[in-house]
């Protein structure tokens, strides 16, 4: 695709122009919500809260995803000759590889040992959020395949024009992957564990799909998690007071400080989410002796519950599994949600009824030597991930001999 550069605009083939804006404020809310799947209010949408205008704006406004934290907005607008928005990409110029959950530290180390400069790089993702969703966003009235192809090519052009080492699109959908691979991006696979609601009417209905020994183990685990006078509350909407967010933030800081050293999200982020997205949030909170001692934050999509952050100030056996996994299943069944995405990693989720699922990312590497090395690595990694997935699926907790008797 031929291109010319004029300020922050790249003209692509005369039919489209890619313009770069440094914040989500470079779009109006109305523009953003005309992109496929970004508005809960559009009939028939698959709503993903993480690509909503509110969520991306909150990340920037709170100071969590800004230049100072190593997430400099470089969002792409695909425009018609008259300036009409046809598509967009949520994109950041990164000075590190933190908060991405698809790990490329080894690539960076190898390239820099060889005398290259890996950072900065372009990152197409939702900061700090390992959840699959659309990355190449098309206007509802446009030809989505054509727009995605133009955005994939435009992302390569932006990478080249900026003179950075690479562009990375993480937790992408299959539609996005087809466009990105068609544009020459390298494909990478990883694995998460999701619960699938097969029309269950209750948790016991779900348990009936498990082998007898697994059913008994989960029932015992759930009893023991609550054995020390612990009650569970589901909080959403107007339940999300600042006092509750104080508790959630304390849990988050305890876990984040131990796990990452420097937690990614600040207190302002949680307040803004509670103010602007309260109906998209479920807090599962564990209460003992009149105070909350643990909790998990989840986001609610049109048919998916997305598990995100967990923390506690008291340690109790199995409480993490109860709050993060069992209660999420309970909520999904009660709301008729089809899927629970319980976040990154964690093979321990399999024993609790979560199934291995392949996730996808795409990578454009400018330097031919690094590109060839990464391509070779990714081919071997894909084969290994496929073998692991097949093994885990075969050795899951589900019955192999039809419906279970009454448990």
C-alpha positions as CSV (number, residue, x, y, z in Angstrom):
1,X,0.0,0.0,0.0
2,X,1.5,3.3,-1.0
3,X,1.5,6.0,1.6
4,X,2.5,9.6,2.2
5,X,3.0,11.3,5.5
6,X,1.5,14.7,6.4
7,X,1.8,15.6,10.1
8,X,-0.1,12.9,12.1
9,X,-1.9,11.6,9.0
10,X,-0.9,8.7,6.7
11,X,-2.7,8.6,3.4
12,X,-3.4,5.1,2.2
13,X,-4.0,4.5,-1.4
14,X,-6.1,7.6,-1.9
15,X,-9.3,6.0,-0.5
16,X,-8.4,6.1,3.2
17,X,-6.2,8.1,5.6
18,X,-4.8,6.8,8.9
19,X,-4.6,9.6,11.5
20,X,-2.9,9.2,14.9
21,X,-4.4,10.8,18.0
22,X,-2.7,10.7,21.4
23,X,-5.7,10.1,23.6
24,X,-9.2,8.5,23.4
25,X,-10.3,12.1,23.5
26,X,-9.3,12.2,19.8
27,X,-12.7,10.5,19.2
28,X,-16.1,11.8,20.3
29,X,-18.2,9.3,22.3
30,X,-20.6,9.2,19.4
31,X,-17.9,8.3,17.0
32,X,-16.4,5.6,19.2
33,X,-19.8,4.0,19.9
34,X,-20.5,3.7,16.2
35,X,-17.7,1.2,16.1
36,X,-18.8,-2.4,16.2
37,X,-19.4,-3.8,19.6
38,X,-18.5,-0.8,21.7
39,X,-21.9,0.4,23.0
40,X,-24.2,-1.6,25.3
41,X,-27.1,0.4,23.9
42,X,-26.9,-0.7,20.3
43,X,-29.3,-3.5,19.6
44,X,-27.7,-6.8,18.7
45,X,-24.2,-5.8,19.8
46,X,-21.8,-8.1,21.5
47,X,-20.8,-5.7,24.2
48,X,-17.3,-5.9,25.6
49,X,-16.8,-3.4,28.5
50,X,-13.1,-3.2,28.0
51,X,-13.3,-1.6,24.5
52,X,-15.9,0.9,25.7
53,X,-15.2,4.6,25.5
54,X,-15.6,4.9,29.3
55,X,-13.1,2.2,30.1
56,X,-10.4,3.5,27.8
57,X,-11.0,7.1,29.0
58,X,-10.9,6.1,32.6
59,X,-7.5,4.4,32.1
60,X,-6.1,7.7,30.6
61,X,-7.9,10.1,32.9
62,X,-6.8,8.2,36.1
63,X,-3.2,8.3,34.9
64,X,-2.8,4.6,34.7
65,X,-2.3,4.4,30.9
66,X,-0.5,7.6,29.9
67,X,3.0,8.6,28.7
68,X,4.4,8.8,32.2
69,X,3.5,5.2,33.0
70,X,4.9,4.0,29.7
71,X,1.6,3.9,27.8
72,X,1.6,6.8,25.3
73,X,-1.6,6.9,23.3
74,X,-1.1,6.5,19.5
75,X,-4.7,5.6,18.6
76,X,-5.4,5.1,14.9
77,X,-8.4,6.7,13.1
78,X,-9.2,5.3,9.7
79,X,-11.0,8.0,7.8
80,X,-12.7,8.4,4.5
81,X,-11.6,11.3,2.2
82,X,-14.3,13.6,3.8
83,X,-13.0,12.8,7.3
84,X,-15.7,10.3,8.2
85,X,-14.5,7.7,10.8
86,X,-14.5,4.2,9.3
87,X,-12.5,2.3,11.9
88,X,-10.1,2.7,14.8
89,X,-7.4,0.9,16.8
90,X,-6.6,1.4,20.5
91,X,-2.9,1.6,20.3
92,X,0.0,2.7,22.6
93,X,3.7,3.6,22.2
94,X,5.3,1.5,24.9
95,X,8.6,1.9,26.7
96,X,8.4,-1.5,28.4
97,X,6.5,-4.8,28.3
98,X,4.6,-4.6,31.6
99,X,0.9,-5.0,32.0
100,X,0.4,-6.9,28.7
101,X,0.2,-10.7,29.7
102,X,1.7,-11.8,26.4
103,X,5.3,-12.0,27.2
104,X,8.0,-10.7,24.8
105,X,10.7,-9.9,27.3
106,X,12.9,-12.6,25.8
107,X,12.6,-11.1,22.3
108,X,13.6,-7.7,23.7
109,X,16.6,-9.1,25.6
110,X,17.9,-11.0,22.6
111,X,17.5,-8.0,20.2
112,X,19.2,-5.6,22.6
113,X,22.1,-8.0,23.3
114,X,22.6,-8.1,19.5
115,X,22.8,-4.3,19.4
116,X,19.2,-3.5,18.5
117,X,16.7,-1.2,20.2
118,X,13.5,-3.0,21.0
119,X,11.8,-0.2,22.8
120,X,9.7,1.8,22.1
121,X,7.2,-0.5,20.4
122,X,3.6,-0.2,19.4
123,X,1.1,-2.1,21.5
124,X,-2.5,-2.7,20.4
125,X,-4.3,-3.9,23.5
126,X,-6.4,-2.9,26.4
127,X,-3.9,-1.9,29.1
128,X,-3.6,-4.4,32.1
129,X,-6.5,-6.5,30.7
130,X,-5.9,-10.1,29.4
131,X,-9.3,-10.5,27.8
132,X,-10.0,-11.3,24.2
133,X,-11.9,-8.7,22.2
134,X,-12.0,-6.8,18.9
135,X,-8.8,-4.8,18.3
136,X,-9.4,-3.6,14.7
137,X,-12.7,-1.7,15.1
138,X,-15.0,-1.1,12.2
139,X,-17.9,1.3,11.8
140,X,-21.2,-0.6,11.9
141,X,-22.1,0.8,8.5
142,X,-18.8,-0.1,6.8
143,X,-17.6,-3.3,5.2
144,X,-15.9,-4.8,8.3
145,X,-13.5,-7.0,6.4
146,X,-12.3,-4.2,4.2
147,X,-11.9,-1.9,7.2
148,X,-10.0,-4.5,9.2
149,X,-7.6,-5.1,6.3
150,X,-7.0,-1.3,6.0
151,X,-6.4,-1.0,9.7
152,X,-3.9,-3.9,9.7
153,X,-2.0,-2.2,6.8
154,X,-2.2,1.1,8.5
155,X,-0.7,-0.3,11.7
156,X,2.3,-1.5,9.7
157,X,2.6,1.9,8.1
158,X,2.4,3.7,11.5
159,X,5.1,1.3,12.8
160,X,7.4,2.1,9.9
161,X,6.8,5.8,10.0
162,X,7.5,6.0,13.7
163,X,10.7,4.1,13.3
164,X,10.0,1.7,16.1
165,X,11.0,-2.0,16.3
166,X,7.6,-3.7,16.2
167,X,3.8,-3.7,16.6
168,X,1.9,-6.2,18.8
169,X,-1.8,-7.0,18.8
170,X,-2.7,-9.1,21.8
171,X,-5.9,-11.0,22.7
172,X,-7.2,-10.5,19.2
173,X,-10.4,-12.1,17.7
174,X,-10.3,-14.5,14.9
175,X,-11.6,-11.8,12.5
176,X,-8.7,-9.6,13.5
177,X,-6.2,-12.4,13.1
178,X,-7.3,-13.1,9.5
179,X,-6.7,-9.4,8.6
180,X,-3.4,-9.2,10.5
181,X,-2.0,-12.4,9.1
182,X,-3.1,-11.2,5.7
183,X,-1.0,-8.1,6.2
184,X,2.1,-10.2,7.2
185,X,1.9,-10.2,11.0
186,X,3.2,-13.3,12.7
187,X,0.7,-15.3,14.6
188,X,1.1,-16.4,18.3
189,X,-1.0,-18.6,20.5
190,X,-1.4,-18.8,24.2
191,X,-3.9,-20.4,26.6
192,X,-6.5,-19.3,29.1
193,X,-9.2,-21.2,31.0
194,X,-12.9,-20.4,30.5
195,X,-16.2,-21.7,31.9
196,X,-18.9,-22.4,29.4
197,X,-22.5,-22.2,30.6
198,X,-24.3,-25.0,28.7
199,X,-27.8,-23.8,29.7
200,X,-27.4,-24.8,33.3
201,X,-30.2,-23.9,35.7
202,X,-28.0,-24.1,38.8
203,X,-24.5,-24.9,40.1
204,X,-25.6,-28.4,40.9
205,X,-26.8,-28.7,37.3
206,X,-23.2,-27.9,36.2
207,X,-21.7,-30.3,38.8
208,X,-23.7,-33.1,37.3
209,X,-21.4,-32.9,34.2
210,X,-18.3,-33.7,36.3
211,X,-17.0,-37.1,37.4
212,X,-18.2,-38.2,40.8
213,X,-14.9,-37.7,42.6
214,X,-14.5,-34.2,41.1
215,X,-18.1,-33.2,42.2
216,X,-17.4,-34.3,45.8
217,X,-14.1,-32.5,45.9
218,X,-15.7,-29.2,44.7
219,X,-18.6,-29.5,47.2
220,X,-16.1,-30.0,50.0
221,X,-13.9,-27.2,48.8
222,X,-16.8,-24.7,48.8
223,X,-17.9,-25.8,52.3
224,X,-14.4,-25.3,53.7
225,X,-14.0,-21.9,52.0
226,X,-16.9,-20.5,54.1
227,X,-16.2,-22.6,57.2
228,X,-14.8,-19.7,59.3
229,X,-18.0,-17.6,59.4
230,X,-17.5,-16.1,55.9
231,X,-20.5,-14.8,53.9
232,X,-20.4,-13.8,50.3
233,X,-22.0,-10.6,48.8
234,X,-22.5,-9.7,45.2
235,X,-22.3,-6.0,44.7
236,X,-23.1,-4.0,41.6
237,X,-24.8,-0.8,40.5
238,X,-25.6,1.5,43.5
239,X,-23.9,-1.0,45.9
240,X,-20.5,0.2,44.7
241,X,-19.9,2.9,47.3
242,X,-16.5,4.7,47.9
243,X,-16.2,2.7,51.1
244,X,-16.5,-0.5,49.2
245,X,-13.9,0.7,46.7
246,X,-11.6,1.5,49.6
247,X,-11.8,-2.2,50.6
248,X,-11.3,-3.4,47.0
249,X,-8.2,-1.1,46.6
250,X,-6.7,-2.4,49.8
251,X,-7.1,-6.0,48.5
252,X,-5.7,-5.1,45.1
253,X,-2.7,-3.3,46.6
254,X,-1.9,-6.3,48.8
255,X,-1.9,-8.8,45.9
256,X,-0.4,-6.4,43.4
257,X,2.4,-5.4,45.7
258,X,3.4,-9.0,46.3
259,X,2.9,-10.2,42.7
260,X,4.2,-7.3,40.5
261,X,6.0,-5.0,43.0
262,X,4.2,-2.0,41.6
263,X,0.5,-2.4,41.0
264,X,-0.7,-0.9,37.7
265,X,-4.0,0.6,38.8
266,X,-4.5,3.5,41.2
267,X,-7.3,4.5,43.6
268,X,-8.7,7.0,41.1
269,X,-9.3,4.3,38.5
270,X,-11.6,2.4,40.9
271,X,-13.6,5.5,41.8
272,X,-14.1,6.4,38.1
273,X,-15.2,2.9,37.2
274,X,-17.7,3.0,40.1
275,X,-19.0,6.3,38.9
276,X,-19.3,5.6,35.1
277,X,-19.4,1.8,34.7
278,X,-21.2,0.6,37.9
279,X,-23.7,-1.5,36.0
280,X,-20.8,-3.2,34.2
281,X,-19.2,-4.3,37.4
282,X,-19.7,-7.2,39.8
283,X,-17.7,-7.3,43.0
284,X,-17.7,-10.7,44.8
285,X,-16.9,-9.8,48.4
286,X,-16.1,-12.1,51.3
287,X,-17.4,-10.8,54.7
288,X,-16.3,-12.0,58.1
289,X,-17.2,-10.5,61.5
290,X,-18.9,-7.5,59.8
291,X,-16.1,-6.5,57.5
292,X,-14.9,-7.4,54.1
293,X,-11.7,-9.5,54.1
294,X,-11.4,-10.5,50.4
295,X,-12.9,-9.7,47.1
296,X,-12.7,-10.0,43.3
297,X,-13.7,-7.5,40.6
298,X,-15.5,-8.7,37.5
299,X,-16.8,-6.9,34.4
300,X,-20.1,-7.9,32.8
301,X,-20.4,-8.1,29.0
302,X,-23.4,-9.0,26.9
303,X,-22.8,-12.7,27.4
304,X,-19.5,-12.9,29.2
305,X,-18.4,-12.3,32.8
306,X,-14.7,-11.2,32.8
307,X,-12.9,-12.0,36.0
308,X,-10.1,-9.4,36.7
309,X,-8.4,-8.6,40.0
310,X,-8.5,-10.4,43.4
311,X,-7.1,-9.6,46.8
312,X,-7.5,-10.3,50.5
313,X,-6.4,-9.1,53.9
314,X,-7.0,-12.5,55.6
315,X,-5.9,-15.9,54.3
316,X,-8.5,-18.7,54.4
317,X,-8.2,-22.1,52.7
318,X,-9.9,-22.2,49.3
319,X,-11.4,-18.7,49.7
320,X,-9.6,-17.5,46.5
321,X,-11.2,-20.4,44.5
322,X,-14.6,-19.6,46.0
323,X,-14.6,-15.9,45.3
324,X,-12.9,-15.9,41.9
325,X,-14.2,-19.1,40.3
326,X,-17.2,-20.8,42.0
327,X,-19.0,-17.5,42.6
328,X,-18.4,-16.4,39.0
329,X,-20.0,-19.6,37.8
330,X,-23.0,-19.0,40.1
331,X,-23.4,-15.5,38.9
332,X,-23.1,-16.5,35.2
333,X,-25.7,-19.2,35.6
334,X,-28.1,-16.8,37.5
335,X,-27.7,-14.1,34.7
336,X,-27.8,-16.5,31.8
337,X,-24.3,-15.5,30.7
338,X,-22.6,-17.9,28.4
339,X,-19.0,-17.6,29.4
340,X,-16.7,-16.8,32.4
341,X,-13.3,-15.6,31.4
342,X,-11.2,-15.9,34.6
343,X,-8.1,-14.0,33.5
344,X,-4.6,-15.1,32.6
345,X,-2.9,-18.4,33.3
346,X,-3.9,-20.9,36.0
347,X,-4.2,-24.6,35.2
348,X,-5.8,-25.0,38.7
349,X,-9.0,-23.6,37.1
350,X,-9.4,-26.9,35.2
351,X,-10.4,-28.8,38.3
352,X,-13.1,-26.2,38.9
353,X,-14.8,-26.7,35.6
354,X,-12.9,-24.3,33.4
355,X,-11.8,-25.5,30.0
356,X,-8.6,-24.7,28.1
357,X,-9.1,-22.1,25.4
358,X,-6.6,-20.8,22.8
359,X,-5.9,-17.1,22.7
360,X,-4.3,-15.3,19.8
361,X,-1.9,-12.4,19.2
362,X,-0.2,-11.0,16.1
363,X,3.3,-9.4,15.8
364,X,4.9,-7.2,13.1
365,X,8.7,-7.2,13.5
366,X,10.6,-4.7,11.4
367,X,14.1,-6.1,11.6
368,X,14.4,-9.2,9.3
369,X,16.8,-11.0,11.5
370,X,14.7,-10.6,14.6
371,X,11.5,-11.4,12.6
372,X,13.0,-14.7,11.3
373,X,14.1,-15.7,14.8
374,X,10.7,-14.9,16.3
375,X,8.9,-16.7,13.5
376,X,10.9,-19.9,14.2
377,X,10.2,-19.6,17.9
378,X,6.5,-19.1,17.4
379,X,6.2,-22.1,15.1
380,X,7.6,-24.3,17.9
381,X,5.6,-22.6,20.6
382,X,2.3,-23.1,18.7
383,X,3.0,-26.8,18.4
384,X,3.7,-27.1,22.1
385,X,0.6,-25.1,23.0
386,X,-1.5,-27.4,20.8
387,X,-0.1,-30.5,22.6
388,X,-0.7,-29.0,26.0
389,X,-4.2,-28.0,25.1
390,X,-5.1,-31.5,23.9
391,X,-3.6,-33.0,27.0
392,X,-5.5,-30.7,29.4
393,X,-8.8,-31.2,27.5
394,X,-8.4,-34.9,27.7
395,X,-7.6,-34.9,31.4
396,X,-10.3,-32.5,32.5
397,X,-12.9,-33.2,35.3
398,X,-15.8,-33.8,33.0
399,X,-17.6,-37.1,32.7
400,X,-16.7,-39.3,29.7
401,X,-19.8,-41.5,29.9
402,X,-22.9,-39.3,29.6
403,X,-25.1,-37.6,32.1
404,X,-24.4,-38.0,35.8
405,X,-26.9,-39.5,38.2
406,X,-28.2,-37.3,41.0
407,X,-25.3,-36.3,43.1
